[in-house]
Amino acid sequence: MATLTEEKTDMVSPAGDARPDDLRPSDPAVTPSRLRHRALVAMVAALLGSTVVACAAGPGVVSSQAATQVSGGTIVYAHDQEPPCLYGGWVQQAYLSRQVLDSLVSQVDDGQIVPWLATGWEVSADQLTGTFTLKEGVTFTDGTPLDADAVRSNFTFWLEEGGNSTVAAYLGDYYGSGRAVDPTTFELTLTAPYSPLLSALSQAYFGIQSPTALARGSEINCDEPVGSGPFVVERWDRGSSVTFVTNPGYTSAPANAKHDGPAYVDGIEWRFVHDPVARYGALTTGGAHVIYDVPTPQWAAAQELFDVQQYITPGRPVALGLNTVHGPLADVRVRQALAHATDREAAVTSAFHGVIPYEGNGSISQSTPGYDAGVADDYPHDPERAVELLLAAGWVDVGPDGVRSKDGEELEIRVVYGAGSIITAEGATVLQNLQEQAKSAGFRVVLVPATRDELFSGTYSSPESYDAKPGYWTSPTSGVLLITFRQHLESRPNFSNSSFYNNPELEQIILEANSTLDRAAQDRLYGQAQRIISEDAASIGLYTQTTSIAVAPQLRDVWLEDSQGEPVFHDAYFVE
């Protein structure tokens, strides 16, 4: 048997969800919008300020020569979205579960896989059996041993009992069985070789939970997942915050952590502050030590005052899935015309002030191994070409409002988007820009904001419910293509395929790539898949899904992990 650490370049494809005007203290004018900004800042400072335990230095860079590490303190972190559970298959849940749950392996910034709960691993010659050696003596925070049977029970929960649809999306086509060989040896059997396996396992979706806690039922586990990680959920005040306290017995840090042992701080106040102005205001006033999603109008100022980190998420970028089976976009010429009619790069640059990268590739993000950069240039802004395609498709009549029609039907495109969840306010501005641009070719684009609950409950999941829908999928490898473009069949639906694009040849190419161990051959196949998707305009790229954080100068060593970009607080400490 060859070890996966020795074969990781072959076995693993490395990796790998409204901004007002800027306001600075020196601004001389006080406008109503700035008064509202100041009111928000004051409100958040009042709400958050009482929880700041460590010393609160003013804005500005603290000299490393003068800084002295202090023990304890509570990190106040202002996040955007509050998910329905503290673990699960959405990246917003992964941000939280990463603080509580350990995974088998971790990934570093060059894409290599390093030990975590698994100290070593081997793969059989036929690539169908992975054997993981677990670290000895690890226990969950409820006292349950973290042994091979506990790992087995998690795989059973995810894949046989339906406990995590995202894990099933990754491994459902490959999972055979899991077995505890002995207390420290877990064996995973696959039905076909799956080269992105280890990168997939490094994600927080695969965080290991206590089987004793899982037996309590989904409602309790939703609120209080139990892992072996550096922090423990103390309470969840819905609509407000999650309180994490440090696990004093933590012994299972990943190999890429900055230190072993328990966290330096006493805990985290993970607050949900949806308004970006309020989040940034909390940071500037000392009401928060870290914020998520730095407002792009304040980006340059934030870089001068704070430690700003940006992570370009691998996987599928924020892209517009175009309905290939129902409505006007079922005609490939109309899909291609929509792509040419819109200046997507200008729309993105304007909405995000040049901070979030434009991504023209509609299937794979630029930070993903196997990315085909040429695909991003397939549909340059060309209104004349858009009109030619629409005329060829029979959309020849133009009404007094400029909207084209065919056989009495107007060229109306309904774009359903997750307002405030999948799509931020700045992302909504991108869509509004595209809406205006598409008019010149004769499209009427109707934007339909949908709540998170509507999206997650399946309200907009049928081909009849929308013409286009933007979305993303975080993943450290191009193997995500199987999730987002596996065929949507009546016998085996795939609602992650938002285009309802059924192409058996494409699916076979992706399957072959996922089982190919030679990296060059794998990238050729992934590139071929991206070109097929692009040629049929099944998905139009918009911008990269991006994580950004800003950290106050009195807090050090907060970092973004590499497979998905979750903030890691285990190594963080305060200085004075």
C-alpha positions as CSV (number, residue, x, y, z in Angstrom):
1,M,0.0,0.0,0.0
2,A,1.2,3.5,-0.8
3,T,0.7,6.3,1.7
4,L,-1.5,9.1,0.7
5,T,1.1,11.5,2.0
6,E,3.6,10.2,-0.5
7,E,1.0,10.2,-3.3
8,K,-0.8,13.4,-2.5
9,T,0.2,15.1,-5.7
10,D,-1.7,12.3,-7.6
11,M,-4.3,11.2,-5.2
12,V,-5.4,14.7,-4.2
13,S,-6.3,17.7,-6.4
14,P,-4.8,20.5,-4.2
15,A,-6.7,23.6,-3.5
16,G,-9.3,22.7,-2.9
17,D,-21.5,33.3,0.4
18,A,-24.8,47.3,0.7
19,R,-22.2,49.3,1.3
20,P,-22.8,53.1,2.1
21,D,-20.4,55.9,1.3
22,D,-17.1,55.9,3.2
23,L,-17.0,58.0,6.4
24,R,-13.7,58.9,8.0
25,P,-13.2,61.0,11.1
26,S,-11.7,63.8,9.0
27,D,-14.8,64.1,6.7
28,P,-15.9,67.8,7.1
29,A,-19.4,67.4,5.8
30,V,-22.2,65.8,7.9
31,T,-24.9,64.5,5.6
32,P,-28.1,62.6,6.6
33,S,-26.4,59.3,5.4
34,R,-23.4,60.0,7.5
35,L,-25.6,60.7,10.5
36,R,-27.3,57.4,10.0
37,H,-23.8,55.8,9.8
38,R,-22.8,57.4,13.1
39,A,-26.0,56.3,14.7
40,L,-25.4,52.7,13.6
41,V,-21.8,52.9,14.9
42,A,-23.0,54.2,18.2
43,M,-25.8,51.6,18.5
44,V,-23.4,48.7,17.7
45,A,-20.8,50.0,20.1
46,A,-23.4,50.1,22.8
47,L,-24.5,46.6,22.0
48,L,-21.0,45.0,21.7
49,G,-18.8,47.2,23.8
50,S,-19.7,45.6,27.1
51,T,-18.4,42.2,26.0
52,V,-14.9,43.4,25.2
53,V,-12.7,41.8,27.8
54,A,-9.2,42.4,26.4
55,C,-7.6,45.8,26.3
56,A,-9.1,47.9,23.5
57,A,-6.3,49.8,21.8
58,G,-7.4,52.5,19.3
59,P,-7.2,52.0,15.6
60,G,-3.7,51.7,14.1
61,V,-1.0,49.2,13.9
62,V,0.5,48.0,17.2
63,S,4.3,47.8,17.1
64,S,5.3,44.2,17.4
65,Q,8.3,45.3,19.5
66,A,6.1,46.9,22.1
67,A,3.3,44.2,22.0
68,T,3.2,41.7,24.9
69,Q,1.0,38.7,24.7
70,V,-1.7,38.6,27.5
71,S,-3.5,35.6,28.8
72,G,-7.3,35.1,28.3
73,G,-9.8,37.6,27.0
74,T,-12.9,37.1,24.9
75,I,-12.8,37.7,21.2
76,V,-15.8,39.6,19.9
77,Y,-16.4,38.6,16.3
78,A,-19.1,40.4,14.1
79,H,-20.3,38.0,11.4
80,D,-23.0,38.5,8.8
81,Q,-25.4,35.6,8.5
82,E,-27.0,33.5,11.1
83,P,-27.6,30.0,9.7
84,P,-30.4,27.6,10.7
85,C,-28.0,25.3,12.5
86,L,-24.5,25.5,13.9
87,Y,-23.3,22.7,11.7
88,G,-24.4,21.4,8.3
89,G,-23.9,21.7,4.6
90,W,-23.8,25.5,4.0
91,V,-20.5,27.4,4.2
92,Q,-22.1,29.8,6.7
93,Q,-22.6,26.8,9.0
94,A,-19.0,25.6,8.3
95,Y,-17.7,28.9,9.7
96,L,-19.3,28.0,13.1
97,S,-18.6,24.3,13.2
98,R,-14.9,24.8,12.4
99,Q,-14.6,26.3,15.9
100,V,-16.1,23.2,17.6
101,L,-15.4,20.2,15.3
102,D,-12.1,18.7,14.3
103,S,-11.7,16.9,10.9
104,L,-9.5,14.0,9.8
105,V,-7.1,16.1,7.8
106,S,-6.4,19.8,7.0
107,Q,-5.1,21.6,4.0
108,V,-2.4,24.2,3.7
109,D,-2.0,27.1,1.3
110,D,0.0,25.1,-1.3
111,G,-2.8,22.5,-1.5
112,Q,-1.0,19.9,0.5
113,I,-2.9,17.7,3.0
114,V,-1.6,17.6,6.5
115,P,-2.5,15.5,9.6
116,W,-5.3,16.5,12.0
117,L,-7.3,13.8,13.8
118,A,-5.7,11.4,11.4
119,T,-1.9,11.2,12.0
120,G,-1.4,9.2,8.8
121,W,-3.2,7.5,5.9
122,E,-2.7,4.9,3.2
123,V,-4.5,4.0,0.0
124,S,-4.7,0.6,-1.6
125,A,-3.3,0.0,-5.0
126,D,-6.7,0.1,-6.6
127,Q,-7.5,3.4,-4.9
128,L,-10.7,2.0,-3.4
129,T,-9.6,1.7,0.3
130,G,-8.3,4.5,2.5
131,T,-7.0,3.5,5.9
132,F,-6.6,6.3,8.5
133,T,-4.6,6.1,11.6
134,L,-6.2,8.2,14.4
135,K,-4.5,10.2,17.1
136,E,-4.7,8.4,20.4
137,G,-6.3,9.8,23.5
138,V,-8.6,12.3,21.9
139,T,-12.0,12.7,23.5
140,F,-15.1,14.7,22.6
141,T,-16.0,17.5,25.1
142,D,-18.8,15.3,26.4
143,G,-16.2,12.7,27.4
144,T,-16.9,10.2,24.6
145,P,-13.7,8.7,23.1
146,L,-12.9,9.9,19.6
147,D,-12.0,6.5,18.2
148,A,-12.4,4.8,14.9
149,D,-15.9,3.7,15.7
150,A,-16.9,7.4,16.4
151,V,-15.5,8.3,12.9
152,R,-17.4,5.4,11.4
153,S,-20.6,6.5,13.0
154,N,-20.2,10.0,11.5
155,F,-19.8,8.5,8.0
156,T,-22.9,6.4,8.7
157,F,-24.8,9.5,9.9
158,W,-23.8,11.6,6.9
159,L,-24.2,9.1,4.1
160,E,-26.5,6.3,5.2
161,E,-28.9,8.2,7.5
162,G,-29.0,11.5,5.5
163,G,-27.4,13.6,8.2
164,N,-25.6,16.0,5.8
165,S,-26.6,16.5,2.2
166,T,-23.4,18.3,1.3
167,V,-21.3,15.3,2.4
168,A,-23.6,13.1,0.4
169,A,-23.1,15.4,-2.6
170,Y,-19.3,15.0,-2.3
171,L,-19.2,11.2,-1.6
172,G,-22.6,9.8,-2.6
173,D,-21.2,8.6,-5.9
174,Y,-18.2,7.0,-4.3
175,Y,-19.0,5.9,-0.8
176,G,-19.1,2.2,-0.2
177,S,-18.7,1.7,3.6
178,G,-16.8,2.7,6.7
179,R,-15.3,0.3,9.2
180,A,-13.5,0.5,12.5
181,V,-10.6,-1.9,12.1
182,D,-9.4,-1.2,15.7
183,P,-9.8,1.8,18.1
184,T,-7.2,3.9,16.2
185,T,-7.7,2.6,12.6
186,F,-10.6,3.7,10.4
187,E,-11.1,2.2,7.0
188,L,-13.1,3.9,4.2
189,T,-14.1,1.9,1.2
190,L,-15.0,3.6,-2.1
191,T,-16.9,2.2,-5.1
192,A,-14.6,4.0,-7.5
193,P,-11.4,6.0,-7.2
194,Y,-12.0,9.5,-6.1
195,S,-8.9,11.7,-6.4
196,P,-10.3,14.8,-4.5
197,L,-11.1,12.7,-1.4
198,L,-8.5,14.2,1.0
199,S,-9.2,17.7,0.0
200,A,-12.9,17.1,0.5
201,L,-12.3,15.7,3.9
202,S,-10.4,18.8,4.9
203,Q,-13.5,20.9,4.8
204,A,-15.6,21.7,7.9
205,Y,-18.6,19.9,6.4
206,F,-16.7,16.7,7.5
207,G,-16.1,17.8,11.1
208,I,-16.4,14.8,13.4
209,Q,-19.2,14.9,16.1
210,S,-19.7,12.9,19.2
211,P,-21.9,9.9,18.4
212,T,-23.3,10.2,22.0
213,A,-24.4,13.7,21.1
214,L,-25.7,12.7,17.7
215,A,-28.0,10.2,19.5
216,R,-29.7,13.2,21.2
217,G,-31.5,14.0,18.0
218,S,-31.3,16.7,15.3
219,E,-32.9,19.5,17.2
220,I,-30.5,19.5,20.1
221,N,-27.5,18.9,17.8
222,C,-28.6,21.8,15.7
223,D,-28.1,24.1,18.7
224,E,-25.3,22.4,20.5
225,P,-23.0,20.3,18.3
226,V,-20.4,18.4,20.3
227,G,-16.9,17.9,18.9
228,S,-13.3,17.7,20.1
229,G,-12.4,21.1,18.9
230,P,-10.8,24.1,20.6
231,F,-14.1,25.7,21.6
232,V,-17.4,24.5,23.1
233,V,-20.9,25.9,22.4
234,E,-22.0,27.5,25.7
235,R,-25.3,28.9,24.3
236,W,-27.0,30.2,21.2
237,D,-29.1,33.3,21.6
238,R,-31.0,33.2,18.3
239,G,-31.1,36.4,16.5
240,S,-28.1,37.7,18.5
241,S,-25.0,35.6,19.1
242,V,-23.4,32.3,19.8
243,T,-21.1,32.1,22.9
244,F,-18.2,29.8,22.6
245,V,-16.0,28.9,25.6
246,T,-12.5,27.4,25.4
247,N,-12.1,23.7,25.6
248,P,-9.3,23.4,28.3
249,G,-8.5,19.8,27.4
250,Y,-7.9,20.5,23.7
251,T,-5.1,18.2,22.4
252,S,-5.9,17.7,18.7
253,A,-4.8,20.8,16.7
254,P,-4.1,20.2,13.0
255,A,-0.5,20.2,11.8
256,N,-0.9,23.6,10.3
257,A,-2.0,25.3,13.5
258,K,0.3,27.9,15.0
259,H,0.4,26.1,18.4
260,D,-0.7,22.9,20.2
261,G,-2.9,22.8,23.2
262,P,-5.9,24.8,24.3
263,A,-6.8,28.2,22.8
264,Y,-5.1,31.2,24.4
265,V,-8.3,33.2,24.8
266,D,-11.3,32.4,27.1
267,G,-13.8,32.3,24.4
268,I,-15.6,33.9,21.5
269,E,-18.7,36.1,21.3
270,W,-19.8,35.3,17.8
271,R,-22.3,38.1,17.0
272,F,-24.6,38.3,14.0
273,V,-24.6,41.8,12.6
274,H,-26.1,41.8,9.2
275,D,-25.5,45.5,8.4
276,P,-22.0,45.9,7.0
277,V,-21.8,49.5,8.1
278,A,-22.6,48.4,11.6
279,R,-20.0,45.7,11.5
280,Y,-17.3,48.0,10.3
281,G,-18.4,50.7,12.8
282,A,-18.0,48.1,15.7
283,L,-14.5,47.5,14.6
284,T,-13.5,51.1,14.4
285,T,-15.0,51.9,17.8
286,G,-13.5,48.9,19.6
287,G,-16.9,47.1,19.9
288,A,-15.5,44.2,18.0
289,H,-12.1,42.7,17.5
290,V,-12.8,40.9,14.2
291,I,-15.4,41.5,11.5
292,Y,-16.4,39.4,8.5
293,D,-17.0,40.8,4.9
294,V,-15.2,44.1,5.0
295,P,-17.3,46.8,3.2
296,T,-15.6,47.5,-0.1
297,P,-16.0,51.3,0.2
298,Q,-13.9,51.1,3.4
299,W,-11.4,48.6,2.0
300,A,-8.5,50.9,1.6
301,A,-9.0,52.6,4.9
302,A,-9.4,49.2,6.6
303,Q,-6.1,48.1,5.2
304,E,-4.3,51.0,6.8
305,L,-5.9,50.4,10.2
306,F,-6.3,46.7,10.5
307,D,-5.1,43.3,9.5
308,V,-7.2,42.7,6.4
309,Q,-7.3,39.2,4.9
310,Q,-9.0,38.2,1.7
311,Y,-9.7,34.6,0.6
312,I,-10.8,33.9,-3.0
313,T,-12.9,30.8,-2.5
314,P,-12.2,27.8,-4.8
315,G,-15.1,25.8,-6.3
316,R,-17.9,27.3,-8.3
317,P,-17.9,31.1,-8.3
318,V,-21.0,33.2,-7.9
319,A,-22.5,32.4,-11.3
320,L,-25.8,32.8,-13.0
321,G,-27.2,29.4,-13.7
322,L,-29.4,29.6,-16.9
323,N,-32.5,27.4,-17.2
324,T,-31.7,25.1,-20.2
325,V,-35.0,23.3,-20.3
326,H,-37.8,25.8,-19.8
327,G,-38.6,29.4,-21.0
328,P,-36.7,31.6,-23.4
329,L,-33.2,30.5,-22.2
330,A,-33.9,26.9,-23.2
331,D,-32.5,28.1,-26.6
332,V,-28.7,28.2,-26.4
333,R,-28.7,31.2,-28.7
334,V,-30.7,33.2,-26.2
335,R,-28.4,32.2,-23.4
336,Q,-25.3,33.2,-25.4
337,A,-27.1,36.5,-26.3
338,L,-27.6,37.3,-22.6
339,A,-24.0,36.6,-22.0
340,H,-22.9,39.0,-24.8
341,A,-25.5,41.6,-23.9
342,T,-24.1,42.3,-20.4
343,D,-20.8,43.8,-19.5
344,R,-20.3,41.6,-16.4
345,E,-16.8,42.7,-15.6
346,A,-17.9,46.4,-15.5
347,A,-20.9,45.5,-13.4
348,V,-18.8,43.6,-10.9
349,T,-16.0,46.2,-10.8
350,S,-18.5,49.0,-10.2
351,A,-20.6,47.2,-7.5
352,F,-17.6,46.0,-5.5
353,H,-15.3,49.0,-6.0
354,G,-12.7,46.8,-7.6
355,V,-12.2,44.7,-4.5
356,I,-14.0,41.4,-5.4
357,P,-12.5,39.8,-8.6
358,Y,-14.6,39.4,-11.7
359,E,-15.0,35.8,-12.8
360,G,-16.1,35.1,-16.4
361,N,-15.9,31.3,-16.0
362,G,-19.3,30.2,-15.0
363,S,-18.3,26.7,-13.7
364,I,-15.0,27.0,-11.8
365,S,-13.4,29.8,-9.8
366,Q,-9.9,31.1,-10.6
367,S,-8.4,29.9,-7.3
368,T,-9.4,26.3,-8.0
369,P,-6.8,23.7,-9.3
370,G,-7.8,22.7,-12.8
371,Y,-9.3,26.1,-13.7
372,D,-9.4,27.0,-17.4
373,A,-8.7,30.7,-17.7
374,G,-9.6,30.8,-21.4
375,V,-13.2,30.0,-20.6
376,A,-13.5,33.2,-18.7
377,D,-13.1,35.2,-22.0
378,D,-15.7,33.2,-24.1
379,Y,-18.4,35.9,-23.9
380,P,-17.0,39.4,-24.2
381,H,-19.4,42.3,-24.0
382,D,-20.8,42.5,-27.6
383,P,-24.3,44.0,-27.9
384,E,-24.3,43.6,-31.7
385,R,-23.5,39.9,-31.4
386,A,-26.3,39.6,-28.9
387,V,-28.8,41.1,-31.3
388,E,-27.6,38.8,-34.1
389,L,-28.1,35.7,-31.9
390,L,-31.6,36.9,-30.9
391,L,-32.6,37.6,-34.5
392,A,-31.4,34.1,-35.4
393,A,-33.5,32.7,-32.6
394,G,-36.6,34.4,-33.9
395,W,-36.9,37.3,-31.5
396,V,-37.3,39.9,-34.2
397,D,-40.2,42.1,-33.0
398,V,-39.4,45.0,-30.8
399,G,-42.0,46.7,-28.7
400,P,-42.2,50.4,-27.9
401,D,-40.4,49.7,-24.6
402,G,-37.5,48.1,-26.4
403,V,-38.4,44.5,-25.3
404,R,-38.2,41.9,-28.0
405,S,-41.0,39.4,-28.6
406,K,-41.6,36.2,-30.5
407,D,-45.0,34.7,-31.4
408,G,-46.5,37.2,-29.0
409,E,-44.3,36.3,-26.1
410,E,-42.0,38.9,-24.6
411,L,-38.3,38.2,-24.0
412,E,-38.6,38.3,-20.2
413,I,-36.1,36.7,-17.9
414,R,-37.0,36.1,-14.3
415,V,-33.8,36.0,-12.1
416,V,-34.5,34.6,-8.6
417,Y,-31.7,35.4,-6.1
418,G,-31.2,34.8,-2.4
419,A,-31.3,38.4,-1.1
420,G,-29.1,38.8,1.9
421,S,-28.0,35.2,2.0
422,I,-26.5,33.9,-1.2
423,I,-26.3,37.4,-2.7
424,T,-25.2,40.3,-0.6
425,A,-26.4,43.9,-1.2
426,E,-23.4,44.6,-3.4
427,G,-24.1,41.3,-5.3
428,A,-27.7,42.6,-5.8
429,T,-26.1,45.7,-7.3
430,V,-24.3,43.5,-9.8
431,L,-27.6,42.0,-10.8
432,Q,-29.2,45.5,-11.1
433,N,-26.4,46.5,-13.4
434,L,-26.9,43.5,-15.6
435,Q,-30.6,44.2,-15.6
436,E,-30.0,47.6,-17.1
437,Q,-27.3,46.5,-19.6
438,A,-29.5,43.7,-21.0
439,K,-32.1,46.2,-22.1
440,S,-30.0,47.3,-25.0
441,A,-30.4,43.9,-26.7
442,G,-34.1,43.7,-26.0
443,F,-34.2,41.7,-22.8
444,R,-36.5,42.5,-19.9
445,V,-34.8,41.1,-16.8
446,V,-37.0,40.8,-13.7
447,L,-35.2,40.5,-10.4
448,V,-37.0,38.3,-7.8
449,P,-35.5,38.5,-4.3
450,A,-36.1,35.3,-2.3
451,T,-35.6,34.6,1.3
452,R,-33.2,32.0,2.6
453,D,-36.1,29.9,3.8
454,E,-37.7,30.0,0.4
455,L,-34.5,28.9,-1.3
456,F,-33.7,26.2,1.2
457,S,-37.2,24.8,1.3
458,G,-37.3,24.3,-2.5
459,T,-39.8,27.0,-3.4
460,Y,-37.6,27.9,-6.4
461,S,-36.3,24.5,-7.3
462,S,-38.3,23.5,-10.4
463,P,-37.6,24.5,-14.0
464,E,-40.9,26.4,-14.1
465,S,-40.0,28.6,-11.1
466,Y,-37.2,30.7,-12.6
467,D,-35.2,31.5,-15.8
468,A,-31.9,32.2,-14.1
469,K,-30.6,31.8,-10.5
470,P,-27.2,32.9,-9.2
471,G,-25.4,30.6,-6.8
472,Y,-21.9,29.3,-5.7
473,W,-20.4,26.2,-4.2
474,T,-17.3,26.2,-2.1
475,S,-14.9,23.4,-2.8
476,P,-11.1,23.0,-2.9
477,T,-11.1,21.1,-6.2
478,S,-12.6,21.0,-9.6
479,G,-14.3,17.8,-8.6
480,V,-17.1,20.1,-7.5
481,L,-18.3,19.9,-11.2
482,L,-19.9,16.6,-10.4
483,I,-22.0,18.3,-7.7
484,T,-23.0,21.3,-9.8
485,F,-23.4,19.6,-13.2
486,R,-24.4,16.0,-12.6
487,Q,-27.5,15.4,-14.5
488,H,-30.9,16.4,-13.0
489,L,-33.0,13.3,-13.7
490,E,-36.4,12.4,-12.5
491,S,-35.0,9.2,-11.1
492,R,-32.1,11.0,-9.5
493,P,-32.7,14.7,-9.1
494,N,-29.8,17.1,-8.6
495,F,-30.9,20.5,-7.4
496,S,-27.4,21.8,-7.2
497,N,-27.6,21.7,-11.0
498,S,-29.4,25.0,-11.1
499,S,-29.3,25.1,-14.9
500,F,-31.0,21.7,-15.2
501,Y,-28.3,21.0,-17.8
502,N,-28.3,17.3,-18.7
503,N,-25.3,16.3,-20.7
504,P,-24.3,12.6,-20.3
505,E,-21.0,13.2,-22.1
506,L,-20.1,16.0,-19.6
507,E,-21.0,13.9,-16.7
508,Q,-18.8,11.1,-17.9
509,I,-15.8,13.4,-18.5
510,I,-16.1,14.7,-14.9
511,L,-16.4,11.2,-13.5
512,E,-13.2,10.3,-15.5
513,A,-11.4,13.3,-14.2
514,N,-12.4,12.6,-10.6
515,S,-10.9,9.1,-10.9
516,T,-7.8,10.1,-12.7
517,L,-4.6,10.2,-10.6
518,D,-2.3,11.9,-13.1
519,R,-2.7,15.6,-12.4
520,A,-2.0,16.8,-16.0
521,A,-4.6,14.4,-17.4
522,Q,-7.0,15.3,-14.7
523,D,-6.7,19.0,-15.5
524,R,-7.2,18.4,-19.2
525,L,-10.5,16.6,-18.5
526,Y,-11.7,19.3,-16.1
527,G,-10.8,21.9,-18.7
528,Q,-12.8,20.0,-21.3
529,A,-15.7,19.9,-19.0
530,Q,-15.5,23.7,-18.4
531,R,-15.4,24.3,-22.2
532,I,-18.5,22.2,-22.8
533,I,-20.5,24.1,-20.1
534,S,-19.3,27.4,-21.5
535,E,-20.0,26.6,-25.1
536,D,-23.6,25.8,-24.2
537,A,-23.8,28.8,-21.9
538,A,-25.3,26.8,-19.1
539,S,-23.8,29.1,-16.5
540,I,-22.5,32.7,-16.8
541,G,-19.7,33.7,-14.4
542,L,-20.1,36.8,-12.3
543,Y,-17.6,37.1,-9.5
544,T,-15.6,35.1,-7.0
545,Q,-17.1,34.0,-3.7
546,T,-14.8,35.8,-1.3
547,T,-14.2,35.7,2.4
548,S,-12.6,38.8,4.0
549,I,-11.9,39.7,7.6
550,A,-10.5,42.7,9.3
551,V,-8.7,42.1,12.7
552,A,-8.0,44.8,15.3
553,P,-4.3,45.4,16.1
554,Q,-4.6,44.2,19.7
555,L,-5.6,40.7,18.4
556,R,-3.0,38.5,16.7
557,D,-2.8,35.2,14.7
558,V,-6.4,35.0,13.4
559,W,-6.1,33.2,10.1
560,L,-8.3,31.8,7.3
561,E,-8.0,28.1,6.6
562,D,-7.3,27.1,3.1
563,S,-10.0,24.6,2.0
564,Q,-13.0,27.0,2.5
565,G,-11.8,30.1,4.2
566,E,-13.2,29.8,7.6
567,P,-11.7,32.1,10.3
568,V,-9.6,30.1,12.8
569,F,-9.5,31.5,16.4
570,H,-7.7,28.7,18.1
571,D,-4.3,30.4,17.7
572,A,-5.4,33.9,18.4
573,Y,-4.2,36.0,21.4
574,F,-4.4,39.5,22.7
575,V,-1.5,41.9,23.1
576,E,-1.0,45.0,25.1
